[in-house]
Structure formats: C-alpha cells, structure tokens
Amino acid sequence: MTFYDFPSSPILIISALSIAVVIAVFVVSYQKYFNSPENKEIAKKKKGLIKEKKELNERLEQIEQDLHNLGN
C-alpha cells in the first residue's frame, strides 16, 4: 500500500484555509440573505399568503353562515 505525505508547503496550507473561509462566508451570507426581512421574495410571498388566508377565512365564514341558514 502506498502512502503519500501531506505537503507542508505554506502556500498550500494558506490556500486550503482560504477555500474554507470562502465556503464559510458563502454559507453565512446565503443564510443571512434568505432570512432577512428585507428580502423582497420572502416579503412578496408572505403578502400573498396573508391575502390568501384572508380570502379563505372569508369563504369559511360564508360557508358557516350558509350552513347555519340551512339549519333554520
């Protein structure tokens, strides 16, 4: 079985650490952006869902009223 020594060159170590830092920054910034209250996509989706919820509640109230009227 062949074993290879890990290169101890400072340039390779610095490069590997730089790549790790770039990945960490990307992950953190990605999460911060999509969880931001200023994200327009989330705000638009939330507004649409609130509107849909309001419409469904109004429809449910109408159905309950119709059921109540049929019971009398």
Helices and strands as residue ranges (DSSP letters): H 10-34, H 40-71
